[in-house]
């Protein structure tokens, strides 16, 4: 197939391109310098010119809790613009297959865990990342509307849990939880610090998946896109506490200090575990354990530190 991939230079996009499933396909992955996804005429022209068999929309403005709290308007508008432009551009170009990557932030703040796809759109979102969640929910809805109006257009949304992995962002101003933990503990270990601070009491629970496993799911589901529901959760189906993630990263890195907790800091939702019943029915599950994923990510981080890029 000819595949038009957005976000091809990001963590998820690079994992998709580097996966064995990409072999044999022609991957068109313009950089942000080559194509501004917030520019609708440019996006529509690019898709009309390329006329791909499949669009994978993996681009987005992403960041951790600090970035989302600081810039909610940007997270809403930029992700909304990118998603709407890609979907409508694909529709106008007659692209028959599209996989849109959503986020577990699309789920209501008070939805029961595990989060089932039927809960989408039925409640207020988590305030700390509401802008991002609203944008992702709107784009997923648009995919459903397009497919409803034109059944020959198979536009589906995959909703991954929290991700980490190679090519992640480790800057604490923009990073998600696990890369931020890795960097924090690495620096504590390097300095010889005895303690590391955790925001909140550390009992909030999160579900994380190695980005290479999401790439595996993308190619697996792309081959079965006609059998997919409108929205499909992708994840391991089990979670860990924030304290557990810190402890596992400390074990991998070799830091033997103790943790303290700042109870004045925001910790987000108490739990965010997704239901993977639909995913299981399609015969897919992630293969990378938490320990192996953290070890691979830390090795990648050390390589970037050595090159002066972290």
Protein Blocks (a to p, Z undefined) as FASTA:
>chain_A
ZZddehklmmklmmmmmpmklgopacddddfklocfklmklmmmmmmmnopabdcdfbdc
dddfklmmmmmmlmmmmmmmmmmmmmmmmmmnopabdcddddfklpcfklccdddfklgo
pacddfklmmmmmmmmmmmmmmmmmmmmmmmlccddddddddedehiafbfklpcfklmm
mmmmmmmmmnopabdcdehjhlaccddddfklmmmmmmmmmmmmmmpcfbdcddehiacd
fklmmmmmmmmnopabdcdddfkbcebjfbdcddfklmmmnopacfbdfklmmmmmmmmm
mmmmmnopZZ
